Amino acid sequence: MSRLVKGATEDGYLAMEVSRTDGRRREASLADEGRALLEQAHHWQERVFDRLTEGWSAERRREFHRSMRDLMERSRNQET
């Protein structure tokens, strides 16, 4: 993980700062390049979803979306 964080920082996607609450720790946050990349990824996901669900009714899309949110929530609850 530390190599991934280091690489993302070097590439300008993350910014590292000393923690405000604990000077021994560092905190990562998205840099401008990281925010732009995340926004592009979200747009790509939406385009793929639109292509995959072409011909579906709005209700069917909403139901699928609700079902996926439910599954993700259950997944998070299983981890704890």
Secondary structure, 3 states (H helix, E strand, C coil): CHHHHHHHHHCCCEEEEECCCCCCCEEEEECHHHHHHHHHHHHHHHHHHHHHCCCCCHHHHHHHHHHHHHHHHHHHHHHC
